[in-house]
């Protein structure tokens, strides 16, 4: 093996290792997120680069929106992968404000063509709203369930 070949081999090995390390960092770093609020809902927007609708899982648990994206690398015939730098499993979470009251069963999630997942969570009645109306929380829930149809959090493309 010549000195040039040895140098190329070392360079290629280091290049691949840097790519793998970069992918591992992506796997452990939380996705960038924005939390938006208007009068009727909260919107949580995650960056989801390279995701397909079937790759995305969205959950709401105890005031936190959690997302997991399991991406797959496409095979490119005639090409050798020199730098495997993209993480394949990405996660993120966003904690809503402590006073946020939402209806997670009526939440929706959409994957945009530009690679963002937008999770919309309608605001639910706050404790003060039910107390002021004189209705119990159970009565308010029954009324809401009979008046509106809910849909599970899903990813639409």
HUNORNOR-V847129 format. One record per pair of residues at least 12 apart in sequence whose C-alpha atoms are under 7 Angstrom apart, sorted by sequence separation. I is the first residue (numbers start at 1). J is the second residue. D is the distance in Angstrom with one decimal. If there is no record, write none. Layout:
BEGIN
<<I & J & D> <I & J & D>>
END
This chain:
BEGIN
<<33 & 45 & 5.5> <34 & 46 & 6.7> <56 & 68 & 5.9> <57 & 69 & 6.4> <108 & 120 & 5.3> <33 & 46 & 4.5> <56 & 69 & 4.6> <107 & 120 & 5.5> <108 & 121 & 6.8> <32 & 46 & 5.9> <33 & 47 & 6.6> <55 & 69 & 5.3> <56 & 70 & 6.7> <107 & 121 & 4.5> <31 & 46 & 6.4> <32 & 47 & 5.8> <55 & 70 & 5.1> <106 & 121 & 6.9> <107 & 122 & 6.4> <31 & 47 & 6.2> <55 & 71 & 5.9> <72 & 88 & 6.3> <106 & 122 & 6.7> <71 & 88 & 4.9> <104 & 121 & 6.0> <51 & 69 & 6.8> <70 & 88 & 5.8> <71 & 89 & 6.2> <103 & 121 & 6.4> <70 & 89 & 4.6> <102 & 121 & 6.1> <103 & 122 & 5.7> <51 & 71 & 6.0> <69 & 89 & 5.7> <70 & 90 & 6.5> <102 & 122 & 5.6> <103 & 123 & 5.9> <69 & 90 & 5.0> <102 & 123 & 4.1> <103 & 124 & 5.1> <68 & 90 & 5.8> <69 & 91 & 6.2> <101 & 123 & 5.7> <102 & 124 & 4.5> <68 & 91 & 4.4> <101 & 124 & 5.3> <67 & 91 & 5.6> <68 & 92 & 6.7> <101 & 125 & 6.9> <67 & 92 & 5.3> <101 & 126 & 6.0> <66 & 92 & 5.9> <67 & 93 & 6.1> <66 & 93 & 4.3> <65 & 93 & 5.5> <66 & 94 & 6.6> <64 & 93 & 6.6> <65 & 94 & 5.2> <64 & 94 & 5.5> <65 & 95 & 6.4> <64 & 95 & 4.3> <63 & 95 & 5.9> <64 & 96 & 6.0> <63 & 96 & 5.6> <60 & 104 & 6.7> <106 & 150 & 4.7> <108 & 152 & 6.9> <109 & 153 & 5.9> <111 & 155 & 6.3> <105 & 150 & 6.1> <106 & 151 & 5.3> <107 & 152 & 6.5> <108 & 153 & 4.6> <109 & 154 & 5.4> <110 & 155 & 5.0> <111 & 156 & 6.1> <112 & 157 & 6.5> <105 & 151 & 6.3> <106 & 152 & 6.3> <107 & 153 & 5.2> <108 & 154 & 5.8> <109 & 155 & 5.0> <110 & 156 & 4.9> <111 & 157 & 5.4> <105 & 152 & 5.5> <109 & 156 & 6.8> <110 & 157 & 6.3> <105 & 153 & 6.9> <53 & 111 & 6.5> <31 & 90 & 7.0> <27 & 87 & 5.2> <31 & 91 & 6.0> <26 & 87 & 5.1> <27 & 88 & 6.9> <30 & 91 & 5.6> <31 & 92 & 4.7> <23 & 85 & 4.7> <27 & 89 & 5.5> <30 & 92 & 4.6> <22 & 85 & 5.3> <23 & 86 & 4.7> <24 & 87 & 6.1> <27 & 90 & 5.2> <19 & 83 & 5.0> <20 & 84 & 5.8> <23 & 87 & 4.0> <26 & 90 & 6.8> <51 & 115 & 6.7> <19 & 84 & 5.0> <20 & 85 & 5.7> <50 & 115 & 6.5> <16 & 82 & 6.2> <19 & 85 & 4.1> <49 & 115 & 4.9> <16 & 83 & 5.2> <48 & 115 & 4.9> <15 & 83 & 6.5> <16 & 84 & 6.7> <47 & 115 & 6.2> <48 & 116 & 4.9> <47 & 116 & 4.6> <48 & 117 & 6.2> <46 & 116 & 5.6> <47 & 117 & 6.5> <45 & 116 & 6.6> <46 & 117 & 5.2> <45 & 117 & 5.6> <46 & 118 & 6.5> <45 & 118 & 4.4> <44 & 118 & 5.7> <45 & 119 & 6.3> <43 & 118 & 6.6> <44 & 119 & 5.1> <43 & 119 & 5.5> <44 & 120 & 6.6> <43 & 120 & 4.5> <42 & 120 & 5.9> <43 & 121 & 6.3> <41 & 120 & 6.8> <42 & 121 & 5.2> <41 & 121 & 5.5> <42 & 122 & 6.4> <41 & 122 & 4.1> <42 & 123 & 7.0> <40 & 122 & 5.9> <41 & 123 & 4.8> <40 & 123 & 5.5> <53 & 155 & 5.9> <53 & 156 & 6.6> <53 & 157 & 6.2>>
END
